[in-house]
Amino acid sequence: MLKTLLAVVMGLVSLTAHASQLVRLDVDQKANSYAVYVVMELDAPAEKVRAILTDYAHLDRLNASITASKIMDDKGDGTVRVLTRFENCIVFFCMTVQRVEDITEDGQGRILVTLVPDASSFRSGQALWEVTSNGSGSRVIHRATLEPDFWLPPWIGTAILKATMRREIRASFENLECLTRMDALPYATIQTAAVAEHQLNMAH
């Protein structure tokens, strides 16, 4: 049933030829922090991509592991404080973590993210999104560092955690690509497909 649903939704998207690709995906450990570097090219205008990335009330469309997202405060100077809550499972160990971040759009295609440690499950963190035009499409560069502040079982080593992070990033890229093409589909259909994909990933 889940595979059928995904096939139908992805089939609707693939009716249009596209050249989107995940160009680079690096996840590295530095001391107690994890560094992420992602480059993706999307066959969609930069404005549309940026609008999806900054739709803070619906970040669950990007990844079904996101169970809640909302704007907590609008500072009025281009910066908003955003809460994002995640639920992830690694094999049979599941956990809920949250990030509270101050996010600023600089008007030049960049989205600057600074973690608020006291309200988050992380000791520190920062991120940068750069969304620029690339011909008729767009190029997205994402850099992030995060230092977790939550307990993990000792059997979850660095390799397993990095593989999980890569899997979630790939899922987010695929959902972002779909969202740029799914304007005609209802939100419920998009969200149901994202949840189905997440459940399939958890099953493997």
NUZALUM-562455 format. One record per residue (C-alpha): x, y, z; residue number from 0; residue in one letter. Coordinates in nm, 4 decimals. Each point is the difference from the previous one (the first is absolute). Layout:
N
         X         Y         Z  num  residuo
         X         Y         Z  NUM        A
...
This chain:
204
         X         Y         Z  num  residuo
    0.0000    0.0000    0.0000    0        M
    0.2724    0.2487    0.0989    1        L
    0.2132   -0.0852   -0.3019    2        K
   -0.3046    0.0372   -0.2273    3        T
   -0.0789    0.3439    0.1410    4        L
    0.3576    0.1167   -0.0448    5        L
    0.0112   -0.1342   -0.3547    6        A
   -0.3162    0.1911   -0.0923    7        V
    0.1193    0.3301    0.1487    8        V
    0.3531   -0.0263   -0.1397    9        M
   -0.1477   -0.0991   -0.3349   10        G
   -0.1995    0.3220   -0.0101   11        L
    0.3196    0.1940    0.0606   12        V
    0.2012   -0.1872   -0.2601   13        S
   -0.2432    0.0884   -0.2791   14        L
    0.2126    0.3114   -0.0440   15        T
    0.3611   -0.0422   -0.1139   16        A
    0.2470    0.1386    0.2495   17        H
    0.3686    0.0284    0.0707   18        A
    0.0018    0.0303    0.3795   19        S
    0.2869   -0.1709    0.1753   20        Q
    0.1732   -0.0326    0.3326   21        L
    0.3481    0.1100   -0.1011   22        V
    0.1796   -0.0467    0.3319   23        R
   -0.0805   -0.1318    0.3445   24        L
    0.2638   -0.0034    0.2745   25        D
   -0.0552   -0.0834    0.3668   26        V
    0.3113    0.0193    0.2185   27        D
    0.0716   -0.0177    0.3702   28        Q
    0.2167    0.2673    0.1580   29        K
    0.0606   -0.0630    0.3710   30        A
   -0.3524   -0.0131    0.1487   31        N
   -0.1621    0.1794   -0.2933   32        S
   -0.1288   -0.1122   -0.3366   33        Y
    0.0572    0.2045   -0.3131   34        A
   -0.2273   -0.0210   -0.3040   35        V
    0.0722    0.1302   -0.3482   36        Y
   -0.2598   -0.0436   -0.2730   37        V
   -0.0185    0.1247   -0.3577   38        V
   -0.3135   -0.0574   -0.2041   39        M
   -0.1290    0.1206   -0.3348   40        E
   -0.3730    0.0304   -0.0533   41        L
   -0.2017    0.0522   -0.3138   42        D
   -0.2058    0.2726    0.1665   43        A
    0.0361    0.3765    0.0467   44        P
    0.2008    0.1142    0.3000   45        A
   -0.2984    0.1980    0.1307   46        E
   -0.2153   -0.3119    0.0179   47        K
    0.2716   -0.2027    0.1728   48        V
    0.0609    0.2779    0.2513   49        R
   -0.3729    0.0265    0.0711   50        A
   -0.0189   -0.3709    0.0843   51        I
    0.3071    0.0121    0.2249   52        L
   -0.1434    0.2971    0.1923   53        T
   -0.3534   -0.1346    0.0370   54        D
    0.0689   -0.0614    0.3672   55        Y
   -0.3517   -0.1157    0.0858   56        A
    0.0253   -0.2893   -0.2469   57        H
    0.3557   -0.1287    0.0293   58        L
   -0.1449   -0.3492    0.0453   59        D
   -0.0486    0.0000   -0.3770   60        R
    0.3786   -0.0114   -0.0373   61        L
    0.0504   -0.2962    0.2287   62        N
   -0.2530   -0.2196    0.1775   63        A
    0.2302   -0.0323    0.3020   64        S
   -0.1031    0.3606    0.0755   65        I
   -0.3030   -0.0300    0.2257   66        T
   -0.0496    0.3708    0.0767   67        A
    0.1228    0.3362   -0.1234   68        S
   -0.1144    0.3521    0.0743   69        K
    0.1117    0.3604    0.0274   70        I
    0.0383    0.0839    0.3693   71        M
    0.0894    0.3661   -0.0424   72        D
    0.0388    0.2517   -0.2803   73        D
    0.2607    0.2540    0.1043   74        K
   -0.1091    0.2428   -0.2721   75        G
    0.3503    0.0476   -0.1387   76        D
   -0.0061   -0.2892   -0.2468   77        G
    0.0760   -0.2570    0.2688   78        T
   -0.2479   -0.2583    0.1253   79        V
    0.0382   -0.2539    0.2803   80        R
   -0.1111   -0.3442   -0.1173   81        V
   -0.0691   -0.3195    0.1927   82        L
    0.0491   -0.3305   -0.1814   83        T
   -0.0634   -0.3361    0.1672   84        R
    0.1265   -0.3282   -0.1441   85        F
   -0.0645   -0.3666    0.0686   86        E
    0.2639   -0.2396   -0.1310   87        N
    0.0578   -0.3714    0.0369   88        C
    0.3353   -0.1730   -0.0364   89        I
   -0.0702   -0.3715   -0.0242   90        V
   -0.2335   -0.0474    0.3034   91        F
    0.1115    0.3068    0.1976   92        F
   -0.2290    0.3011   -0.0482   93        C
    0.0439    0.3504    0.1361   94        M
   -0.1629    0.3412   -0.0186   95        T
    0.2232    0.3051   -0.0232   96        V
   -0.0668    0.3648   -0.0682   97        Q
    0.1766    0.3018   -0.1384   98        R
   -0.0826    0.3623    0.0698   99        V
    0.1761    0.2265   -0.2460  100        E
    0.0216    0.3652   -0.0935  101        D
   -0.0312    0.0155   -0.3786  102        I
    0.0770    0.3038   -0.2139  103        T
   -0.0472    0.0551   -0.3733  104        E
    0.2623    0.2498   -0.1168  105        D
   -0.1769    0.0983   -0.3237  106        G
    0.2843   -0.1383   -0.2135  107        Q
   -0.1192   -0.3580   -0.0184  108        G
    0.1551   -0.1091    0.3279  109        R
   -0.1754   -0.1399    0.3062  110        I
    0.2060    0.0271    0.3192  111        L
   -0.0795   -0.2330    0.2894  112        V
    0.1244    0.0258    0.3597  113        T
   -0.0974   -0.2572    0.2618  114        L
   -0.1411    0.1043    0.3383  115        V
    0.1671   -0.2610    0.2254  116        P
   -0.2054    0.0566    0.3162  117        D
   -0.3185   -0.0975   -0.1850  118        A
    0.1482   -0.2757   -0.2171  119        S
    0.1251   -0.3569    0.0206  120        S
    0.3375    0.1219   -0.1240  121        F
    0.2871    0.1815    0.1691  122        R
    0.0754    0.2133   -0.3041  123        S
   -0.0806    0.0304   -0.3661  124        G
   -0.0071    0.2270   -0.2997  125        Q
   -0.0949   -0.0363   -0.3630  126        A
   -0.0005    0.1859   -0.3276  127        L
   -0.2232   -0.0503   -0.3020  128        W
    0.0994    0.1643   -0.3276  129        E
   -0.2665   -0.0122   -0.2722  130        V
    0.1029    0.1530   -0.3320  131        T
   -0.1256   -0.0051   -0.3566  132        S
    0.1660   -0.2519   -0.2292  133        N
   -0.1267    0.0479   -0.3532  134        G
   -0.3725   -0.0725    0.0090  135        S
    0.0439   -0.1921    0.3256  136        G
    0.1769    0.0535    0.3289  137        S
    0.3034   -0.1095    0.1966  138        R
   -0.0199   -0.0606    0.3731  139        V
    0.3030   -0.0178    0.2296  140        I
   -0.0559   -0.0995    0.3621  141        H
    0.2633    0.0068    0.2732  142        R
   -0.0729   -0.0922    0.3607  143        A
    0.1708   -0.0989    0.3232  144        T
   -0.1805   -0.1525    0.2972  145        L
    0.1218   -0.1220    0.3371  146        E
   -0.2545   -0.2400    0.1551  147        P
   -0.0976    0.0246    0.3657  148        D
   -0.1995   -0.3210    0.0350  149        F
    0.0776   -0.3558    0.1018  150        W
    0.0549   -0.2752   -0.2546  151        L
    0.0540   -0.3689    0.0726  152        P
    0.3679   -0.0952   -0.0262  153        P
   -0.0716   -0.2427   -0.2846  154        W
   -0.1030    0.2943   -0.2221  155        I
    0.3423    0.0916   -0.1276  156        G
    0.1111    0.2868   -0.2185  157        T
   -0.0407   -0.2014   -0.3206  158        A
   -0.3645   -0.0873    0.0759  159        I
   -0.0859    0.3571    0.0983  160        L
    0.1649    0.1455   -0.3113  161        K
   -0.1818   -0.2511   -0.2219  162        A
   -0.3299    0.0993    0.1610  163        T
    0.0730    0.3683   -0.0592  164        M
    0.0823   -0.0680   -0.3659  165        R
   -0.3234   -0.1944   -0.0428  166        R
   -0.2073    0.2840    0.1465  167        E
    0.1760    0.2614   -0.2141  168        I
   -0.0649   -0.2042   -0.3145  169        R
   -0.3656   -0.0328    0.0973  170        A
   -0.0237    0.3764    0.0516  171        S
    0.1571    0.0660   -0.3392  172        F
   -0.2451   -0.2349   -0.1719  173        E
   -0.2958    0.1596    0.1784  174        N
    0.1248    0.3496   -0.0827  175        L
    0.0261   -0.0986   -0.3649  176        E
   -0.3546   -0.1399    0.0075  177        C
   -0.1412    0.3071    0.1723  178        L
    0.1307    0.2285   -0.2740  179        T
   -0.2149   -0.2014   -0.2457  180        R
   -0.3059   -0.0807    0.2034  181        M
   -0.1836    0.3324    0.0117  182        D
   -0.3057   -0.1609   -0.1537  183        A
   -0.0183   -0.2782    0.2604  184        L
   -0.1768    0.0518    0.3332  185        P
    0.2151    0.0387    0.3104  186        Y
   -0.1484   -0.3171    0.1544  187        A
    0.1197   -0.2079   -0.2957  188        T
    0.3535    0.1377    0.0277  189        I
    0.0107   -0.0568    0.3760  190        Q
   -0.1399   -0.3542   -0.0268  191        T
    0.2704   -0.0878   -0.2507  192        A
    0.2718    0.1456    0.2239  193        A
   -0.1218   -0.2004    0.3001  194        V
   -0.0161   -0.3155   -0.2114  195        A
    0.3585    0.0516   -0.1151  196        E
    0.1156    0.0536    0.3590  197        H
   -0.1692   -0.3228    0.1130  198        Q
    0.1659   -0.1913   -0.2828  199        L
    0.3397    0.1407    0.0978  200        N
   -0.0547   -0.1024    0.3624  201        M
   -0.0850   -0.3524   -0.1127  202        A
    0.3411   -0.0493   -0.1670  203        H
